[in-house]
Amino acid sequence: MRTGEGAMTGTRSCTITARNPATESENRIHADDVARRYGFQGGLVPGVIVYGYVATALADPGWVARGRTEVRFRKPCYEGDLLEIELGPDGAIAVRSRGEVCVTGRASAGADDRGPAVVSRDPAPAASRRPPASESALATGTSLGWIPLPAGEEALTSYVEKIGAGEWTLDALHPGMLLEGANWVLAANVVLPPWIHVESSITHRRAVRVGEAIAVHAAVAEEWAHKGHRFVALDVAWRSADDVVAAGRHVAIWRLAGS
């Protein structure tokens, strides 16, 4: 990643070549053949990977410890795209690909804790016992089973290599790993058709130590239809024992129009 000068209160810019490390994942929207059936040019780079690039550019100790970020994925990114990431002096986030804005958002340091965080009642079911995703399985208010988040040194090294954004030098877990856990907790609870992560917000209540035992808890905040798609919004909390290290909202199209 090539980065310009600046700080959280200044302007930063960087460029990176996007990677799609999810071509073999259960979510087939990241595979070329399936994505093309839905009108895309190829397999979509996961939103959580693009967020990983943004988080790498944002990273400073204050933001990792007490930062808040909101991102919206407006257009797809593809393997090999040159992403131009701009962080404005007011915290505005813009990511451009192929001359178009594909991600917008905002980041700030010194965020408050935004109130209580969700607690899952049970662990996620075994993979073979997950129900198919449906309006009833993802009904508003449904408590999803929690999952452990790999957070050791090996997991951090693997994540940094996977996204290919350069070295991670802070003495804390990469924030992109937390948001990736929000994808995983959804997929750990239901069997999904091809689906797309479209929007997230996350507030860090403190930095996460590498090797700390973290669990991802979630509940369905809302499920709705729009333009033929079915959407789901999750309230998510990242917990270390009774300590909430981060909390946020994760939004996805869980069933695409025509599925």
Secondary structure as a PSIPRED ss2 file (coil, helix, strand):
# PSIPRED VFORMAT (PSIPRED V4.0)

   1 M C   1.000  0.000  0.000
   2 R E   0.000  0.000  1.000
   3 T E   0.000  0.000  1.000
   4 G C   1.000  0.000  0.000
   5 E C   1.000  0.000  0.000
   6 G C   1.000  0.000  0.000
   7 A C   1.000  0.000  0.000
   8 M C   1.000  0.000  0.000
   9 T C   1.000  0.000  0.000
  10 G C   1.000  0.000  0.000
  11 T C   1.000  0.000  0.000
  12 R E   0.000  0.000  1.000
  13 S E   0.000  0.000  1.000
  14 C E   0.000  0.000  1.000
  15 T E   0.000  0.000  1.000
  16 I E   0.000  0.000  1.000
  17 T E   0.000  0.000  1.000
  18 A C   1.000  0.000  0.000
  19 R C   1.000  0.000  0.000
  20 N C   1.000  0.000  0.000
  21 P C   1.000  0.000  0.000
  22 A C   1.000  0.000  0.000
  23 T C   1.000  0.000  0.000
  24 E C   1.000  0.000  0.000
  25 S C   1.000  0.000  0.000
  26 E C   1.000  0.000  0.000
  27 N C   1.000  0.000  0.000
  28 R H   0.000  1.000  0.000
  29 I H   0.000  1.000  0.000
  30 H H   0.000  1.000  0.000
  31 A C   1.000  0.000  0.000
  32 D H   0.000  1.000  0.000
  33 D H   0.000  1.000  0.000
  34 V H   0.000  1.000  0.000
  35 A H   0.000  1.000  0.000
  36 R H   0.000  1.000  0.000
  37 R H   0.000  1.000  0.000
  38 Y C   1.000  0.000  0.000
  39 G C   1.000  0.000  0.000
  40 F C   1.000  0.000  0.000
  41 Q C   1.000  0.000  0.000
  42 G C   1.000  0.000  0.000
  43 G C   1.000  0.000  0.000
  44 L E   0.000  0.000  1.000
  45 V C   1.000  0.000  0.000
  46 P C   1.000  0.000  0.000
  47 G H   0.000  1.000  0.000
  48 V H   0.000  1.000  0.000
  49 I H   0.000  1.000  0.000
  50 V H   0.000  1.000  0.000
  51 Y H   0.000  1.000  0.000
  52 G H   0.000  1.000  0.000
  53 Y H   0.000  1.000  0.000
  54 V H   0.000  1.000  0.000
  55 A H   0.000  1.000  0.000
  56 T H   0.000  1.000  0.000
  57 A H   0.000  1.000  0.000
  58 L H   0.000  1.000  0.000
  59 A C   1.000  0.000  0.000
  60 D C   1.000  0.000  0.000
  61 P H   0.000  1.000  0.000
  62 G H   0.000  1.000  0.000
  63 W H   0.000  1.000  0.000
  64 V H   0.000  1.000  0.000
  65 A H   0.000  1.000  0.000
  66 R H   0.000  1.000  0.000
  67 G C   1.000  0.000  0.000
  68 R E   0.000  0.000  1.000
  69 T E   0.000  0.000  1.000
  70 E E   0.000  0.000  1.000
  71 V E   0.000  0.000  1.000
  72 R E   0.000  0.000  1.000
  73 F E   0.000  0.000  1.000
  74 R C   1.000  0.000  0.000
  75 K C   1.000  0.000  0.000
  76 P C   1.000  0.000  0.000
  77 C C   1.000  0.000  0.000
  78 Y E   0.000  0.000  1.000
  79 E C   1.000  0.000  0.000
  80 G C   1.000  0.000  0.000
  81 D C   1.000  0.000  0.000
  82 L E   0.000  0.000  1.000
  83 L E   0.000  0.000  1.000
  84 E E   0.000  0.000  1.000
  85 I E   0.000  0.000  1.000
  86 E E   0.000  0.000  1.000
  87 L E   0.000  0.000  1.000
  88 G C   1.000  0.000  0.000
  89 P C   1.000  0.000  0.000
  90 D C   1.000  0.000  0.000
  91 G C   1.000  0.000  0.000
  92 A E   0.000  0.000  1.000
  93 I E   0.000  0.000  1.000
  94 A E   0.000  0.000  1.000
  95 V E   0.000  0.000  1.000
  96 R E   0.000  0.000  1.000
  97 S E   0.000  0.000  1.000
  98 R C   1.000  0.000  0.000
  99 G C   1.000  0.000  0.000
 100 E E   0.000  0.000  1.000
 101 V E   0.000  0.000  1.000
 102 C E   0.000  0.000  1.000
 103 V E   0.000  0.000  1.000
 104 T E   0.000  0.000  1.000
 105 G E   0.000  0.000  1.000
 106 R E   0.000  0.000  1.000
 107 A E   0.000  0.000  1.000
 108 S E   0.000  0.000  1.000
 109 A C   1.000  0.000  0.000
 110 G C   1.000  0.000  0.000
 111 A C   1.000  0.000  0.000
 112 D C   1.000  0.000  0.000
 113 D C   1.000  0.000  0.000
 114 R C   1.000  0.000  0.000
 115 G C   1.000  0.000  0.000
 116 P C   1.000  0.000  0.000
 117 A C   1.000  0.000  0.000
 118 V C   1.000  0.000  0.000
 119 V C   1.000  0.000  0.000
 120 S C   1.000  0.000  0.000
 121 R C   1.000  0.000  0.000
 122 D C   1.000  0.000  0.000
 123 P E   0.000  0.000  1.000
 124 A C   1.000  0.000  0.000
 125 P C   1.000  0.000  0.000
 126 A C   1.000  0.000  0.000
 127 A H   0.000  1.000  0.000
 128 S H   0.000  1.000  0.000
 129 R H   0.000  1.000  0.000
 130 R C   1.000  0.000  0.000
 131 P C   1.000  0.000  0.000
 132 P E   0.000  0.000  1.000
 133 A C   1.000  0.000  0.000
 134 S C   1.000  0.000  0.000
 135 E C   1.000  0.000  0.000
 136 S C   1.000  0.000  0.000
 137 A C   1.000  0.000  0.000
 138 L C   1.000  0.000  0.000
 139 A C   1.000  0.000  0.000
 140 T C   1.000  0.000  0.000
 141 G C   1.000  0.000  0.000
 142 T C   1.000  0.000  0.000
 143 S E   0.000  0.000  1.000
 144 L E   0.000  0.000  1.000
 145 G E   0.000  0.000  1.000
 146 W E   0.000  0.000  1.000
 147 I E   0.000  0.000  1.000
 148 P E   0.000  0.000  1.000
 149 L E   0.000  0.000  1.000
 150 P C   1.000  0.000  0.000
 151 A C   1.000  0.000  0.000
 152 G C   1.000  0.000  0.000
 153 E H   0.000  1.000  0.000
 154 E H   0.000  1.000  0.000
 155 A H   0.000  1.000  0.000
 156 L H   0.000  1.000  0.000
 157 T H   0.000  1.000  0.000
 158 S H   0.000  1.000  0.000
 159 Y H   0.000  1.000  0.000
 160 V H   0.000  1.000  0.000
 161 E H   0.000  1.000  0.000
 162 K H   0.000  1.000  0.000
 163 I H   0.000  1.000  0.000
 164 G C   1.000  0.000  0.000
 165 A C   1.000  0.000  0.000
 166 G C   1.000  0.000  0.000
 167 E C   1.000  0.000  0.000
 168 W C   1.000  0.000  0.000
 169 T C   1.000  0.000  0.000
 170 L C   1.000  0.000  0.000
 171 D C   1.000  0.000  0.000
 172 A C   1.000  0.000  0.000
 173 L C   1.000  0.000  0.000
 174 H C   1.000  0.000  0.000
 175 P H   0.000  1.000  0.000
 176 G H   0.000  1.000  0.000
 177 M H   0.000  1.000  0.000
 178 L H   0.000  1.000  0.000
 179 L H   0.000  1.000  0.000
 180 E H   0.000  1.000  0.000
 181 G H   0.000  1.000  0.000
 182 A H   0.000  1.000  0.000
 183 N H   0.000  1.000  0.000
 184 W H   0.000  1.000  0.000
 185 V H   0.000  1.000  0.000
 186 L H   0.000  1.000  0.000
 187 A H   0.000  1.000  0.000
 188 A C   1.000  0.000  0.000
 189 N C   1.000  0.000  0.000
 190 V C   1.000  0.000  0.000
 191 V E   0.000  0.000  1.000
 192 L C   1.000  0.000  0.000
 193 P C   1.000  0.000  0.000
 194 P C   1.000  0.000  0.000
 195 W C   1.000  0.000  0.000
 196 I E   0.000  0.000  1.000
 197 H E   0.000  0.000  1.000
 198 V E   0.000  0.000  1.000
 199 E E   0.000  0.000  1.000
 200 S E   0.000  0.000  1.000
 201 S E   0.000  0.000  1.000
 202 I E   0.000  0.000  1.000
 203 T E   0.000  0.000  1.000
 204 H E   0.000  0.000  1.000
 205 R C   1.000  0.000  0.000
 206 R C   1.000  0.000  0.000
 207 A C   1.000  0.000  0.000
 208 V C   1.000  0.000  0.000
 209 R C   1.000  0.000  0.000
 210 V C   1.000  0.000  0.000
 211 G C   1.000  0.000  0.000
 212 E C   1.000  0.000  0.000
 213 A C   1.000  0.000  0.000
 214 I E   0.000  0.000  1.000
 215 A E   0.000  0.000  1.000
 216 V E   0.000  0.000  1.000
 217 H E   0.000  0.000  1.000
 218 A E   0.000  0.000  1.000
 219 A E   0.000  0.000  1.000
 220 V E   0.000  0.000  1.000
 221 A E   0.000  0.000  1.000
 222 E E   0.000  0.000  1.000
 223 E E   0.000  0.000  1.000
 224 W E   0.000  0.000  1.000
 225 A E   0.000  0.000  1.000
 226 H E   0.000  0.000  1.000
 227 K C   1.000  0.000  0.000
 228 G C   1.000  0.000  0.000
 229 H E   0.000  0.000  1.000
 230 R E   0.000  0.000  1.000
 231 F E   0.000  0.000  1.000
 232 V E   0.000  0.000  1.000
 233 A E   0.000  0.000  1.000
 234 L E   0.000  0.000  1.000
 235 D E   0.000  0.000  1.000
 236 V E   0.000  0.000  1.000
 237 A E   0.000  0.000  1.000
 238 W E   0.000  0.000  1.000
 239 R E   0.000  0.000  1.000
 240 S E   0.000  0.000  1.000
 241 A C   1.000  0.000  0.000
 242 D C   1.000  0.000  0.000
 243 D E   0.000  0.000  1.000
 244 V E   0.000  0.000  1.000
 245 V E   0.000  0.000  1.000
 246 A E   0.000  0.000  1.000
 247 A E   0.000  0.000  1.000
 248 G E   0.000  0.000  1.000
 249 R E   0.000  0.000  1.000
 250 H E   0.000  0.000  1.000
 251 V E   0.000  0.000  1.000
 252 A E   0.000  0.000  1.000
 253 I E   0.000  0.000  1.000
 254 W E   0.000  0.000  1.000
 255 R E   0.000  0.000  1.000
 256 L C   1.000  0.000  0.000
 257 A C   1.000  0.000  0.000
 258 G C   1.000  0.000  0.000
 259 S C   1.000  0.000  0.000
